[in-house]
Amino acid sequence: EAGVTQFPSHSVIEKGQTVTLRCDPISGHDNLYWYRRVMGKEIKFLLHFVKESKQDESGMPNNRFLAERTGGTYSTLKVQPAELEDSGVYFCASSQGVRVDPLGEQFFGPGTRLTVL
Amino acid sequence: QQQVKQSPQSLIVQKGGISIINCAYENTAFDYFPWYQQFPGKGPALLIAIRPDVSEKKEGRFTISFNKSAKQFSLHIMDSQPGDSATYFCAAMVYNTDKLIFGTGTRLQVFP
């Protein structure tokens, strides 16, 4: 069974440009999460989709970030315009159920490393 | 501010030794405490987890010790192996949410 996949694996852009990150969850997983790790710091929650609806977007830093999940399958996270502080590794995770046990374990993708110059 | 504080930042252990990573929290609404293991180029993967109604959970060489009154929990890796070399993250989840709150990570290196 394929795991969570993310594209691209790396992205280097200049300040002010736009970048779109993509996440394909495990097939059948209704729950999709975005997290971000700024270098050396903790992995921080950004938002949670249940199917195509935003369940919790309390971690989104500001309105330069736009997440979508049309059709309840893959998700995109757009940063526009990118700033230097947006650099970091963006992780996507998916889960079949919620509240962890027994079907709510979150499976993480390998991440997209974003560098804003 | 950081809700889950993790230490040490890095750890070097000899093969066969015990690796210990500690985490502390303040929010008493946390009711689920997982540990994640991340290898280079991969995403974090769930290693072991505990709920606050037990003080210890063991799975193979990995043990979580949980101290509810002190609001601390730790990961012990017995008989550490070079293959255990990875970054370890503790995390917590608030009751009735699905948002994981992570620590800053510990880079473990196990030398033969």
Interface residues (C-beta under 8 A of the other chain):
Chain A: V4 N31 Y33 Y35 G40 K41 E42 I43 K44 F45 H48 Q55 D56 S58 G59 F91 A93 S95 V98 R99 V100 G104 E105 Q106 F107 F108 G109 P110 G111
Chain B: Q2 V4 Q6 Y32 P34 Y36 G41 K42 G43 P44 A45 L46 A49 F89 A91 M93 N96 T97 D98 K99 L100 I101 F102 G103 T104 G105
